[in-house]
Amino acid sequence: MNQTPPFALADAAWLPHRHVEGTDRIQFQYVARADHRSAPFLTDENLGDARARHAVPVADCLAAVPPQPMGFLFHSAFCGSTLLLSALDRPGVAMGLSEPVLLNDMVGFRRRGAPPAAVARLADSATRLLARPFAPGERVIVKPSNILNPLAELLLALRGDAPAILLHAPLETFLVSVVRKGLWCRLWVRELLEGFLTDNIVNLGFAPRDYFRQTDLQVAATGWLAQHALFHQLAGKLGSGRVRTLDSERLTREPLAVLTAATRHYGLNASPTDLAAMAGGPAFTRHSKSGAAFDAAQRAEEYAEARQAHGDEIDKVMVWAQAVAEANGLAMDLPHPLLG
């Protein structure tokens, strides 16, 4: 039976997992590199409860852990972000951290009224801890949950040399994903928009009462448009040296080209052999969440079936969303594409 190594703040296998507000500590869980491969998200549901834990004051983390090179993968949901992170995760090249809950805690901390300086202090500690390399020569790429998008600029300001990719699905593809996933997803897009309204990033000309009159897919489109506007702002403000944009169709259609450009943007030491293995690996042949065999042809077939079943609703919402975007001067194409 494998025993958990003693706690060491420099050991990246000790995942900074939760922020304990009452004592201002970071709770760590031991998650070996191999365990990351079997957990699509770094949540208790995926990691399990039977893990060694250790708590350290935030002040001690800041004092002991220096900033390290890292990269960010921000996304607007249902766009292959887990797939891309999994493909980039290769020993000797990069380690991917998928939606660490510590960053979600930072969102809750802010929404509950924490002072901006306290939020920034927690974000500084969290990003330093998450950036600890698993092996020499590797760089950690962190994929936050998309509820973190309103705080993306803060993370990029704190880690001023960290490059980022902003990944999205085209709006129609996003809407098809919502109807495919059923009732729980229609509820989720409402919860997401509620959070973005709290974060004050929805500036599309709607009055508060207007959201009650929107259908599920209009709510989904509103959340997508709010994130798209945020991505436009980030890309425009930080420039192509820091931020590149990518859509899910290019990712699934041109995996080798995307991975070549992504590794270059992140500053990863990936050889042609590495890139070929990454593009031909299980990330593109298995479902990123379940691990079951799943390829682009199956994905296209499932999307076509859902598109046909819900075509009238999707068509109407697409026309409406395009009108909202035009009224707000919001282009559907993002600047600084990863692939020219």
Sequence and secondary structure as in RCSB ss.txt:
>XXXX:A:sequence
MNQTPPFALADAAWLPHRHVEGTDRIQFQYVARADHRSAPFLTDENLGDARARHAVPVADCLAAVPPQPMGFLFH
SAFCGSTLLLSALDRPGVAMGLSEPVLLNDMVGFRRRGAPPAAVARLADSATRLLARPFAPGERVIVKPSNILNP
LAELLLALRGDAPAILLHAPLETFLVSVVRKGLWCRLWVRELLEGFLTDNIVNLGFAPRDYFRQTDLQVAATGWL
AQHALFHQLAGKLGSGRVRTLDSERLTREPLAVLTAATRHYGLNASPTDLAAMAGGPAFTRHSKSGAAFDAAQRA
EEYAEARQAHGDEIDKVMVWAQAVAEANGLAMDLPHPLLG
>XXXX:A:secstr
        TT TTEEEEEEEGGGTEEEEEE  HHHHHT SS SHHHH S S EEEEEHHHHHHH     EEEEEE
 SSSSHHHHHHHH BTTTEEEEE  HHHHHHHHHHHTT  HHHHHHHHHHHHHHHT  SSTT EEEEE  GGGGG
GHHHHHHHSTT  EEEEE  HHHHHHHHHHH HHHHHHHHHHHHHHHHTT   SS  GGGGGGS HHHHHHHHHH
HHHHHHHHHHHHH TTTEEEEEHHHHHH HHHHHHHHHHHHT    HHHHHHHHTSGGGTB TTT  B  HHHHH
HHHHHHHHHTHHHHHHHHHHHHHHHHHTT  SS SSBS  
